Amino acid sequence: MDKVLACILTVVIEAAVMVCFRKNFSKETFAVLIISSIPLNIETNLGINFLLESFIPFGFWIYLAMLLILETLVVLIEGFTYQAIIREKRLAWKISFISNLASFVIGSLVLYILLKFVFTGW
C-alpha cells in the first residue's frame, strides 16, 4: 500500500513541478514531457522503493547511503530522458533535480503524516 501511495505521490508532485516550467515549452514538447514522465516516474519510484527495502536489515547508515545513491541515479536517468525531449539541456537537468527533490521532500512529509496519523491513529 505505501509503495503504491508513494508512487502516486511522486507522479503527481513531479507533474506539478513540470507545470511550473510549462511556459518554457511549446504545447507539444510539454505534452511529450508530461506523458513520458508518468511511466518513467512509476518505474524509477517502484524500483527505488523495492531496492531500498532490501537494505533495511543492514542498518540506518547503509540504508541512507543506498538512498542517496539510488536517488542520484534516478535524477540521472530522468535528466538524460528529459534531455532527449527538451532542447535546452540545462533546463532538463534543472527539472529533473527540482522535481525529484520536491517529490522526495513533500512525499516524505505526506507519507509520514498519513502513516502516523491516518493509518495508525492519533
C-alpha positions as CSV (number, residue, x, y, z in Angstrom):
1,M,0.0,0.0,0.0
2,D,2.7,2.5,1.0
3,K,4.7,1.8,-2.2
4,V,1.6,2.5,-4.4
5,L,0.8,5.7,-2.5
6,A,4.5,6.8,-2.8
7,C,4.4,6.1,-6.5
8,I,1.1,8.1,-7.0
9,L,2.5,11.0,-4.9
10,T,5.7,11.0,-7.0
11,V,3.8,11.2,-10.3
12,V,1.6,14.0,-9.1
13,I,4.3,16.1,-7.4
14,E,6.7,15.8,-10.3
15,A,4.0,16.6,-12.8
16,A,3.1,19.7,-10.7
17,V,6.8,20.8,-10.8
18,M,6.8,20.4,-14.6
19,V,3.7,22.6,-14.8
20,C,5.7,25.4,-13.2
21,F,8.1,25.2,-16.2
22,R,5.4,24.9,-18.9
23,K,6.0,28.4,-20.2
24,N,9.4,27.3,-21.4
25,F,8.0,24.8,-23.9
26,S,5.7,24.5,-26.8
27,K,2.4,22.7,-26.1
28,E,3.7,19.6,-28.0
29,T,7.0,19.5,-26.1
30,F,5.2,19.9,-22.8
31,A,2.8,17.1,-23.6
32,V,5.6,14.8,-24.5
33,L,7.4,15.7,-21.3
34,I,4.4,15.1,-19.1
35,I,3.4,11.9,-20.9
36,S,6.9,10.4,-20.8
37,S,7.4,11.4,-17.2
38,I,4.5,9.2,-16.0
39,P,5.8,5.7,-16.8
40,L,9.4,6.9,-16.1
41,N,8.4,8.0,-12.6
42,I,6.4,4.8,-12.0
43,E,9.4,2.7,-13.0
44,T,12.0,4.7,-11.0
45,N,9.9,5.1,-7.9
46,L,8.8,1.5,-7.6
47,G,12.3,0.3,-8.5
48,I,14.0,2.5,-5.8
49,N,11.4,1.5,-3.2
50,F,11.8,-2.2,-3.8
51,L,15.6,-2.0,-3.9
52,L,15.7,0.1,-0.7
53,E,13.5,-2.4,1.1
54,S,16.3,-5.0,0.7
55,F,18.8,-2.7,2.6
56,I,16.7,-2.2,5.8
57,P,18.4,-5.2,7.5
58,F,21.8,-3.6,7.0
59,G,21.1,-0.7,9.3
60,F,20.4,3.0,9.1
61,W,23.7,4.2,7.6
62,I,23.8,1.6,4.8
63,Y,20.1,2.3,4.0
64,L,20.9,6.1,3.9
65,A,23.9,5.6,1.7
66,M,21.9,3.5,-0.7
67,L,19.0,6.0,-0.6
68,L,21.4,8.8,-1.7
69,I,23.0,6.6,-4.4
70,L,19.6,5.5,-5.8
71,E,18.1,9.0,-5.7
72,T,21.2,10.3,-7.6
73,L,20.7,7.5,-10.1
74,V,17.1,8.5,-10.6
75,V,18.0,12.1,-11.2
76,L,20.5,11.0,-13.8
77,I,18.0,8.6,-15.5
78,E,15.3,11.3,-15.6
79,G,17.8,14.0,-16.6
80,F,19.0,12.1,-19.6
81,T,15.4,11.2,-20.6
82,Y,14.3,14.9,-20.3
83,Q,17.4,16.0,-22.2
84,A,16.3,13.9,-25.1
85,I,13.0,15.8,-25.1
86,I,14.0,19.3,-24.2
87,R,16.2,21.4,-26.4
88,E,17.7,23.4,-23.6
89,K,19.8,20.7,-21.8
90,R,20.4,22.7,-18.7
91,L,16.7,23.1,-18.2
92,A,16.2,19.3,-18.5
93,W,18.7,18.8,-15.6
94,K,17.1,21.6,-13.6
95,I,13.6,20.0,-14.0
96,S,15.0,16.6,-13.1
97,F,16.7,17.8,-9.9
98,I,13.9,20.1,-8.7
99,S,11.1,17.6,-9.4
100,N,13.0,14.8,-7.6
101,L,13.9,17.0,-4.7
102,A,10.3,18.2,-4.3
103,S,8.9,14.7,-4.7
104,F,11.3,13.4,-2.0
105,V,10.6,16.1,0.5
106,I,6.9,16.6,0.0
107,G,6.3,12.9,-0.5
108,S,8.2,12.0,2.7
109,L,6.2,14.5,4.7
110,V,2.9,13.4,3.3
111,L,3.6,9.7,3.8
112,Y,4.8,10.4,7.4
113,I,1.6,12.2,8.2
114,L,-0.6,9.6,6.6
115,L,1.2,6.7,8.2
116,K,1.5,8.4,11.6
117,F,-1.9,10.0,11.9
118,V,-4.3,8.4,9.4
119,F,-3.4,4.8,9.3
120,T,-2.2,4.3,12.9
121,G,-4.5,6.8,14.6
122,W,-3.6,9.9,16.6
